[in-house]
Amino acid sequence: MERDYEKIISLPHHQSTVRPHMPRTDRAVQFAPFAALNGYDETVRETARLTQKRIELTDDEKALLDVMIRRAFQDRLPVCITYFRPDGRKAGGAYVRARGVIKAIDSIKRIIVMADQTTVPVDGIATIVDAGNQTH
């Protein structure tokens, strides 16, 4: 069998005159698995993404927040509300801020509607501060 190749081993490598030469990187891609791990990178990124635990407030803290919310609403005070937004994909979530004037309080849905139409879940509120005295 080796003799069969002895005749051609010293011949120059054929180069097509019709098609361009394929770069090595493109050739290597041909041998990559055919999406055997489709979605693997996304799953790794999702697993590595950090979430926060929700802080549970005491009844006294909730009562104080309620007073502050109602005062801010009645007096049309600009406020900065920090609240918990649950993550849609995994346990936990993130604390986010809404800043502005409270436009409405919906006690049935338990949400606050800000002037810019942002909705804040009352049960997720961690803090509320006067936005006139804060920089965020």
N, C-alpha and C positions, 0 to 999 in steps of 0.2 A: 504494500500500500504506500509506503514511503516513496517508492520509485515513481508512482503516479504524480506526486507533488514535486519531485525533483525537476521536472520539465518546466513547471510554471512558477516556481518559487523565486526565481531571479528576474521574472518579467516585471515591468513597471505596473503600478496600481492603476486600474482603469479610472479615468475621470470623465464623467458625462459632459458632453458638449451641449446638451439640451437643458439639463437641470443644474441649478447652482449647487455648490458643495454645501452640505448641512454642517453648521457649527457643532462642536463637541457637546455643548450644553443642550442643544436641541436633540441630539442623538441620545443623550442620557435620559431625557424626559420620556423617551419611548419605553424605557424599561422600568419606569415608576409603577407601583401597584395601581390598579384601576379603581381608585377611590375605595379601597378596602376599609379605610378608616374615615369614611365620609363623615364630616362633622366633628371629628376628633379635636381639631384646633379650637373650634368654638366651645366645645364642652370643657376643655382645659381652661380657657379664658373665663367661662362662666363659673367654674368651680373656684378659681382663684379670686374672683371678684368678691370684695369684702362687703358685708352688711353689718348694721348695728342692731343691738338689742333695744327693744322698746323699754323706756324707763317708766315704771309704774309710780304714779303720784299718790300721796296720801289724801285722805278725804279733806283735810285742812288745806292742802295745797290746791286741790280742785276747787274748793269753795273760794279761795282767794283769787284764782284765775277767773272764776265766774264773775266776781265783783269787778275785776279789772276789765273784762270783756264788755260788760254792760256799761261801765262808765265810759270806756273808749267809744262805744257805739253811740251812746246818748250825747256825748260832747263832741263827736266827730273828730276825735284825736287821731293823728297819724301814729300807727303802732307797727312794731316788728314782732311777728308771731313766729316762734320756732315750733314746728310740729313734726310728728313722725309720719312718714309715708311708707307703708308696707311695700316690700319688694314683690313683684308679680311672679317671680320665678323660684325664689328660695326663701328660707326662713330669715326673718329679720327685715330690715329696711334701711331707711336713711332719714336723718333729721334735715329738714329743709326750712327755709324762711320765706314768709310772705310779708311784704311791707306795704303799708298804705292805710287807707281809711276803711273801716268796716262799713259796708253798704247795707248788709242785712244779716240777721241771725235766724236760721231756720231750726226751731227747737224740735220739730218732728223728725227731720232728716239728720239733726245734730251736726249741722255745718254752719260755718260762717262764710259769707260771700263778701269778698273785698271789692273795692271800687273798680279794680281792673278785671273783675269777674273770676279771680282765683278763688277756689273753694278750699276751705280749711276744715278738716274733721275736728269737731270739738273734743272728742275723746283722745285725739292724738296730740293735743297742744301740750307742750312742755313748759314754754315761757311766753310771756307777753310783756313787752317793754314799750315805753314811750319812744317813738321813732324820732321825735324832735331832739332827744338827748343822746341818741345813739348813732354810730357810724357803722354801717354794714356794707 
